[in-house]
Amino acid sequence: MGVFMSELLWAEKYRPRSLDEVVNQKEIVDRLKRFVSERNVPHMLFAGPPGTGKTTVAHAMAHDLYGENYRQYMLELNASDERKIEVIRTKVKEFARSKVVGEVPFKIVLLDEADNMTADAQQALRRLMELYSANTRFILTANYPSKIIEPIQSRCAVFRFTALKREDVVSRLTYICQSEKVNCAERALEVIYDLSEGDMRRAINILQAAAALGDVTEDIVYKVVGLAHPREVREMLQLALSGNFMEARRKLRELMINYGLSGVDIVKQIHREIFNPEVKIPDDLKVMIADYAGEIQYRLVEGADDEIQLNAFLARLALMGKRLKV
Amino acid sequence: MSTQRLPWIIKYRPKHVDEVVDQEEAKEKLLEWLKSWEKAPPSKKAILLHGPAGCGKTSLVEAVAKTYGYELFEMNASDSRRKQDIERLAKVASQTSGLRARRKIILLDEVDGLDPKSDVGGVESLVEVIKNTRNPIIMTANNPYREHLRPLRELSEVIAMNRLKETDVVRVLTKICGAEKLDCDTEALKEIARRSEGDLRSAINDLEAAAALNKKVTLETVKAISAYRDRIYAPWEALRKLFSARFVFQAREAITSTDLTPDEFKTWVNEHIPSWYDDPYEVWRAYEALSRADQYFGRIVKTQNWDLLSYALDMMGPGVAFARTKYKGKFVAFKMPERIKLLAETKRSREYREALAEHLASRLLTSKANVKSDFIPYLRVIFTNNPKYAAKIAQSYNLPEELVTWLAGPKAKDVLAYMKKTKK
């Protein structure tokens, strides 16, 4: 594997740089290419599941518009990292102030994960879009377009990205394997597709981690995914449900220290675990646990203490487990 | 100066280690540690001696110095914030005792008196002094578990002293009565001892006050002059009060009877609910109450509405105490919460994860949240399983050493070694 002294993450290395390299989302790409050739881009909303290429396509289009140094004409913001609309406002204001030089009369603001913004923040965003529309174009991406307020949707050309098809993902993974001279079993790539649920980014990450362990076989793929998603959460859950509160609490501390997980991360993982078919608990109990998980997550967001709330959660699981003899 | 005028608490200070009562374990540990200095400075160059007020912390150190011929350099830590004091302290600490000079002990009294807000640099400068000292340093504190004392705690051997037993307090008082040629009723001395709750200093003060009134110390005079003091309890004593409270008010009082803030005490309760309760039903009820208290604390911080504190205390005190299904008197040794030790580690780990996400997000054209959920788990797999490959990735992304170390965990050394090799 790899003869170079340095190795990139494949998700970066095999990302299409130009629209011509984008293999799927064909209709979208064709329309965007027309915008590029006409040097005329509307505000746009890219909607669709994670890992379907929304951000990649936005970058590829900007690349085709402005050339290699496109990033100086594009302001990249991520709504889930910059939660305050004031921050966004200041940055956009600053960015829009400078004039554009070159053939393209506008610059691009890429606002990723815009559906993470509150409705109020989106209202403010809408005003920003109007205020600076003379020399900027906004590209918003969202997993859930329904969470984008209508006034914004109506100002944007909406593009729906669809989950990648099995053959698209598998053929891309095969291509990467060939370029990297890695032995990949076809069946292993199928398993990667199943595990990544059509998310190309995750699929590539699994492939790279598997290749780091050796030939990419079905077993290695399962091993990698198991290693990446700590089993400790499931173990903690099972310890608690078997009534062993003290051990479950110890596991909880381990998770927080070794993996740097926050309370919310752990609650979410518990939630995911209980609906995993391998975890054998009665369905009515699953529902009760899910309900309590939601309550705990809300408390944490409200400012409560990670460990105390999760201990309360585990204590409750221990009691439920004992009562229902899981 | 005539000895008559000396307050009894000074006059009757132990002059020899053997006169120090009730603190066998602390004595033994302290002497052993001092002995270890004779060869070379031990790994812990300071001792944090703690115990309730009046249990004889300072007296013990003074008695040890007297008995074994140490020169005692004494300083009250809460005064030591002045720059020249710290400098003087640092100078004394760094001196080696010459061949003829007497060996030295540095005593820093009441380090818990350092105010975390106004003495911001105080703890840090003490930490420096301890790191560089060539002489044994002993610190005393009523309560060493305040969060701002953590750096001192980590550097020191922590030794606990106990509240004195009532009978021992009575014994000391009887001796003083003899020396002062007083006529003391045994009942009167017992009453003083009982009210002192193991605080010998306050007991001696009370006896002196009673004797000043009348050469004959009776139960009546004692009752007339000595009031119950508001006591400050060590966290484990407060926990015992809480869990074994019979009434709501006792459980509530327990929380405010330590000099920990309720928020700090919360950590102790969190740690010890399962040490006290073993029935899952009780454990659950107690945690349920504590988690409600914790919610109130969160809301107080968020809204600054301190009215809510009352509800928080209700849940944390009575809520936890009356999680029991039936009253049990029992003895549990409450240790210092593991969590106080772990908190720093957890925080560091979380900061590394955040820093790594920040470092990679822009390169990978995604949010920090996505880097955390989709990239870091797989990077970990690579870094913990294939150090050579990991080193190459680390180089492409200019990952700083501490992030590599965090990602690679047990394989950190290997990854860093490969990075060095390829750099050349």
HADDOCK unambig.tbl for C-alpha pairs under 7 A between the chains (distance, minus, plus):
assign (segid A and resid 5 and name CA) (segid B and resid 392 and name CA) 6.14 0.50 0.50
assign (segid A and resid 5 and name CA) (segid B and resid 422 and name CA) 6.95 0.50 0.50
assign (segid A and resid 6 and name CA) (segid B and resid 392 and name CA) 4.29 0.50 0.50
assign (segid A and resid 6 and name CA) (segid B and resid 393 and name CA) 5.98 0.50 0.50
assign (segid A and resid 6 and name CA) (segid B and resid 395 and name CA) 6.18 0.50 0.50
assign (segid A and resid 6 and name CA) (segid B and resid 396 and name CA) 5.47 0.50 0.50
assign (segid A and resid 7 and name CA) (segid B and resid 392 and name CA) 5.14 0.50 0.50
assign (segid A and resid 7 and name CA) (segid B and resid 393 and name CA) 4.75 0.50 0.50
assign (segid A and resid 7 and name CA) (segid B and resid 396 and name CA) 6.10 0.50 0.50
assign (segid A and resid 8 and name CA) (segid B and resid 393 and name CA) 5.77 0.50 0.50
assign (segid A and resid 8 and name CA) (segid B and resid 396 and name CA) 6.13 0.50 0.50
assign (segid A and resid 12 and name CA) (segid B and resid 364 and name CA) 6.04 0.50 0.50
assign (segid A and resid 78 and name CA) (segid B and resid 367 and name CA) 5.95 0.50 0.50
assign (segid A and resid 80 and name CA) (segid B and resid 367 and name CA) 6.88 0.50 0.50
assign (segid A and resid 81 and name CA) (segid B and resid 367 and name CA) 6.49 0.50 0.50
assign (segid A and resid 81 and name CA) (segid B and resid 368 and name CA) 6.54 0.50 0.50
assign (segid A and resid 202 and name CA) (segid B and resid 374 and name CA) 6.14 0.50 0.50
assign (segid A and resid 205 and name CA) (segid B and resid 375 and name CA) 6.86 0.50 0.50
assign (segid A and resid 205 and name CA) (segid B and resid 378 and name CA) 6.40 0.50 0.50
assign (segid A and resid 206 and name CA) (segid B and resid 378 and name CA) 6.71 0.50 0.50
assign (segid A and resid 209 and name CA) (segid B and resid 378 and name CA) 5.83 0.50 0.50
assign (segid A and resid 209 and name CA) (segid B and resid 381 and name CA) 6.29 0.50 0.50
assign (segid A and resid 209 and name CA) (segid B and resid 382 and name CA) 5.48 0.50 0.50
assign (segid A and resid 212 and name CA) (segid B and resid 382 and name CA) 6.01 0.50 0.50
assign (segid A and resid 212 and name CA) (segid B and resid 386 and name CA) 6.12 0.50 0.50
assign (segid A and resid 213 and name CA) (segid B and resid 385 and name CA) 6.70 0.50 0.50
assign (segid A and resid 213 and name CA) (segid B and resid 386 and name CA) 6.70 0.50 0.50
assign (segid A and resid 224 and name CA) (segid B and resid 381 and name CA) 6.79 0.50 0.50
assign (segid A and resid 227 and name CA) (segid B and resid 381 and name CA) 6.41 0.50 0.50
assign (segid A and resid 228 and name CA) (segid B and resid 377 and name CA) 4.63 0.50 0.50
assign (segid A and resid 228 and name CA) (segid B and resid 378 and name CA) 5.54 0.50 0.50
assign (segid A and resid 228 and name CA) (segid B and resid 381 and name CA) 6.11 0.50 0.50
assign (segid A and resid 229 and name CA) (segid B and resid 377 and name CA) 6.74 0.50 0.50
assign (segid A and resid 256 and name CA) (segid B and resid 346 and name CA) 5.93 0.50 0.50
assign (segid A and resid 257 and name CA) (segid B and resid 345 and name CA) 6.26 0.50 0.50
assign (segid A and resid 257 and name CA) (segid B and resid 346 and name CA) 4.45 0.50 0.50
assign (segid A and resid 257 and name CA) (segid B and resid 349 and name CA) 6.04 0.50 0.50
assign (segid A and resid 260 and name CA) (segid B and resid 346 and name CA) 6.36 0.50 0.50
assign (segid A and resid 260 and name CA) (segid B and resid 349 and name CA) 4.65 0.50 0.50
assign (segid A and resid 260 and name CA) (segid B and resid 350 and name CA) 4.22 0.50 0.50
assign (segid A and resid 260 and name CA) (segid B and resid 353 and name CA) 6.29 0.50 0.50
assign (segid A and resid 261 and name CA) (segid B and resid 350 and name CA) 6.63 0.50 0.50
assign (segid A and resid 299 and name CA) (segid B and resid 295 and name CA) 6.67 0.50 0.50
assign (segid A and resid 302 and name CA) (segid B and resid 298 and name CA) 6.81 0.50 0.50
assign (segid A and resid 303 and name CA) (segid B and resid 298 and name CA) 4.76 0.50 0.50
assign (segid A and resid 303 and name CA) (segid B and resid 299 and name CA) 6.95 0.50 0.50
assign (segid A and resid 304 and name CA) (segid B and resid 294 and name CA) 5.87 0.50 0.50
assign (segid A and resid 304 and name CA) (segid B and resid 295 and name CA) 5.14 0.50 0.50
assign (segid A and resid 304 and name CA) (segid B and resid 298 and name CA) 4.86 0.50 0.50
assign (segid A and resid 305 and name CA) (segid B and resid 294 and name CA) 6.58 0.50 0.50
assign (segid A and resid 308 and name CA) (segid B and resid 270 and name CA) 6.40 0.50 0.50
assign (segid A and resid 308 and name CA) (segid B and resid 291 and name CA) 6.01 0.50 0.50
assign (segid A and resid 309 and name CA) (segid B and resid 291 and name CA) 5.54 0.50 0.50
assign (segid A and resid 312 and name CA) (segid B and resid 284 and name CA) 6.67 0.50 0.50
assign (segid A and resid 312 and name CA) (segid B and resid 287 and name CA) 4.82 0.50 0.50
assign (segid A and resid 312 and name CA) (segid B and resid 288 and name CA) 5.69 0.50 0.50
assign (segid A and resid 312 and name CA) (segid B and resid 291 and name CA) 6.30 0.50 0.50
assign (segid A and resid 315 and name CA) (segid B and resid 283 and name CA) 6.34 0.50 0.50
assign (segid A and resid 315 and name CA) (segid B and resid 284 and name CA) 4.77 0.50 0.50
assign (segid A and resid 315 and name CA) (segid B and resid 287 and name CA) 6.91 0.50 0.50
assign (segid A and resid 316 and name CA) (segid B and resid 284 and name CA) 5.48 0.50 0.50
assign (segid A and resid 318 and name CA) (segid B and resid 280 and name CA) 6.57 0.50 0.50
assign (segid A and resid 319 and name CA) (segid B and resid 280 and name CA) 5.46 0.50 0.50
assign (segid A and resid 319 and name CA) (segid B and resid 281 and name CA) 6.03 0.50 0.50
assign (segid A and resid 319 and name CA) (segid B and resid 284 and name CA) 6.79 0.50 0.50
